[in-house]
Amino acid sequence: MGYYFNGILTSIEAWDAYKGKYYNICAIELYPNIIAIPISDDFYDEINKEQITKVQDYEYLTDALKQLCSDFSKIARTAYIEAEYFGGVGTQNAIVWEASDIIFEETLSGNAINKALQQLCVTRTDDRDEFDTVQLGRHRSNERWLKEEKHV
């Protein structure tokens, strides 16, 4: 069974400032004061306006998504993460902004998301890493996140 997620992690305050700008965007409360914005196909198409320029080493990060994350980061630290695994094999990519500056980036690794979550002040609990602490594994695809979680 596979696991696939790509999305933006930011604060509720940053979300509140931008949520009305796009029709196909939605957010899910992930952790105290952190929301996840899974990138749906409709939102991906809406933000990129058919002018897709992908960022090197990322499967789904585009210049338009990168700019949105930078804009969110003017309010609060913001991360873009993506992971794709099948049969235990896969990679993770993550990038974190603060005040429009990139403060962390790691691509094509197995621990990029945990490191990005640390930058967002997620503290691991007991024997669980940051990924498990925020329960990013509770759904195996963006579609499930969007369908099965309450939107804020």
C-alpha positions in Angstrom: 0.0 0.0 0.0 1.3 3.5 -0.9 1.5 6.8 0.9 1.2 10.1 -0.9 1.0 13.6 0.6 1.9 17.0 -0.7 0.8 20.2 1.0 1.5 23.4 2.9 1.8 23.5 6.7 1.3 26.9 8.3 -0.4 28.7 11.2 -4.1 29.4 11.6 -3.4 33.1 11.4 -1.7 32.8 8.0 -4.5 30.6 6.8 -7.1 33.2 7.9 -5.3 35.9 6.0 -5.4 34.0 2.7 -8.3 31.5 2.8 -10.6 33.7 0.8 -8.2 34.3 -2.1 -8.7 30.8 -3.7 -11.9 28.9 -4.4 -10.4 25.4 -4.2 -8.2 25.7 -1.1 -9.1 24.1 2.2 -7.3 23.5 5.5 -7.3 20.9 8.2 -6.2 21.4 11.8 -3.1 19.2 12.2 -1.5 20.2 15.5 -1.9 23.1 17.9 -1.7 26.2 15.7 -0.6 24.3 12.6 -3.0 23.6 9.8 -2.4 21.4 6.7 -3.4 22.5 3.3 -3.4 19.4 1.1 -2.9 20.3 -2.6 -5.9 19.0 -4.4 -5.9 18.7 -8.2 -8.4 21.6 -8.4 -6.3 23.9 -6.2 -3.2 22.9 -8.1 -4.8 23.9 -11.4 -6.3 27.1 -9.9 -3.1 28.5 -8.4 -0.9 27.6 -11.4 -3.3 28.9 -14.0 -2.0 26.5 -16.6 1.5 28.1 -16.3 3.3 25.4 -14.4 7.0 25.8 -13.7 8.1 23.1 -11.3 10.9 23.6 -8.8 13.9 21.3 -9.3 13.9 18.1 -7.2 10.2 18.4 -6.3 7.4 16.4 -7.9 4.6 19.0 -7.3 6.1 22.2 -6.0 5.7 25.0 -8.6 6.8 28.6 -8.6 3.2 29.7 -7.8 3.0 27.4 -4.8 6.4 28.5 -3.7 5.3 32.1 -3.8 2.1 31.3 -1.8 4.3 29.7 0.9 6.6 32.7 1.0 3.5 34.9 1.4 2.2 32.8 4.2 5.6 33.0 5.9 5.3 36.8 6.3 2.7 35.9 9.0 4.1 32.6 10.3 6.7 30.0 9.5 5.4 27.9 6.7 6.5 24.6 5.2 5.8 22.8 1.9 6.2 19.0 2.2 5.7 16.1 -0.1 6.2 12.4 0.4 5.6 9.4 -1.8 6.1 5.9 -0.7 5.1 2.5 -2.1 6.1 -0.8 -0.4 8.3 1.1 2.1 10.4 2.7 -0.7 10.1 6.4 -1.4 11.3 9.9 -0.7 10.4 13.1 1.1 11.0 16.7 0.2 10.5 19.7 2.5 11.2 23.4 2.4 10.5 26.0 5.2 10.1 29.7 5.0 10.2 32.5 7.6 9.6 36.1 6.7 9.8 35.1 3.0 13.3 33.6 3.5 14.0 29.9 3.1 15.4 28.7 6.4 15.4 25.0 5.7 15.3 22.7 2.7 16.0 19.0 2.2 15.1 17.0 -0.9 15.0 13.4 -1.8 15.6 12.1 1.7 13.9 9.9 4.2 13.7 12.4 7.1 12.9 15.8 5.4 9.4 16.1 6.9 10.5 15.4 10.5 13.1 18.1 10.1 10.6 20.6 8.6 8.2 19.8 11.5 10.9 20.6 14.0 11.3 24.0 12.3 7.5 24.5 12.9 8.1 23.7 16.6 6.6 20.3 16.7 8.0 18.3 19.6 8.2 14.6 19.3 6.3 12.7 22.0 7.3 9.5 23.7 8.6 7.0 21.1 6.9 8.8 18.2 8.8 11.0 15.7 7.4 14.4 14.6 5.5 12.9 11.6 3.7 10.5 13.9 3.2 13.1 16.6 1.1 15.3 14.2 -0.4 12.1 12.7 0.5 12.8 9.1 0.1 9.1 8.5 -3.6 8.9 9.4 -4.6 9.1 5.7 -2.6 7.7 2.8 -3.5 10.3 0.2 -4.4 13.9 -0.3 -7.9 12.8 -1.5 -8.5 11.0 1.8 -7.3 14.0 3.8 -9.7 16.2 1.9 -12.6 13.8 2.1 -12.3 12.5 5.7 -11.2 15.4 7.7 -13.1 18.5 9.0 -12.1 21.6 7.2 -11.3 24.8 9.1 
